[in-house]
Amino acid sequence: MRKEVVIPRLGSSDESDQVKILRWLKQSGERVEKGEPLLEVETDKVNVEIEAPEAGRLVEIRAHAGSSASFNAVVGTIEGDD
């Protein structure tokens, strides 16, 4: 089963609704564990690591380092172990 990697709402509502993708800590095709840091993003105020929502293989990266993404945007996909 596939699980989407989504940018969660971070910080307070007065911040920008965009984050900048700083770097992916895993590459497409690599195995990830649920809760493992998967990518790092930058908001107006902080840098935050986004965790893998499921164990499996990272099969798609939709937003690459240097690009921007909105909150709730799908930035990748994990093929789960199920």
C-alpha positions in Angstrom: 0.0 0.0 0.0 1.3 3.5 -0.9 1.4 6.3 1.7 1.8 9.9 0.7 4.5 12.1 2.5 2.7 15.3 3.3 4.0 18.6 4.7 2.1 19.1 8.0 1.1 22.5 9.3 4.1 23.8 11.3 4.1 26.7 13.7 1.5 29.4 14.2 -1.1 30.6 11.7 0.7 33.9 11.2 3.6 32.3 9.3 3.8 31.8 5.6 1.9 28.9 4.2 5.0 27.7 2.3 8.1 25.8 3.3 11.3 25.4 1.4 12.6 21.9 0.9 16.2 22.0 2.2 17.2 18.3 1.7 16.0 14.8 1.5 17.7 12.5 4.1 16.7 9.5 2.0 16.8 8.9 -1.7 14.3 7.3 -4.0 14.5 3.6 -3.7 15.9 3.6 -0.1 14.2 1.9 2.8 12.7 4.0 5.6 11.2 3.2 9.0 8.1 4.8 10.4 9.0 7.9 12.4 12.5 8.1 10.8 13.6 11.6 9.7 12.9 11.7 5.9 13.4 15.3 4.8 14.3 18.7 6.2 12.2 21.9 5.5 12.6 25.5 6.4 9.8 27.8 7.5 10.0 31.5 8.2 11.3 30.8 11.7 12.7 27.2 12.0 14.1 24.3 10.2 12.1 21.1 10.8 12.6 17.4 10.0 9.6 15.7 8.5 9.3 12.0 9.6 8.3 9.0 7.5 4.6 8.3 8.0 5.1 4.6 7.3 7.8 1.9 6.9 8.7 0.8 3.4 10.6 2.2 0.4 10.6 5.8 -0.7 9.4 5.4 -4.3 8.8 9.0 -5.4 10.1 12.4 -4.6 7.8 15.1 -6.0 9.4 18.2 -4.4 13.2 18.4 -4.7 15.7 20.3 -2.6 15.4 24.1 -3.3 11.8 24.0 -4.2 8.9 25.3 -2.2 5.8 23.4 -1.0 2.5 24.4 0.7 1.3 22.9 3.9 -0.6 19.7 3.2 1.2 19.3 -0.1 2.2 15.8 -1.1 6.0 15.8 -1.6 6.7 12.1 -1.9 5.4 8.6 -1.7 6.3 5.5 0.3 5.5 2.0 -0.8 4.5 0.3 2.5 5.5 -3.1 3.7 1.8 -4.3 3.7 
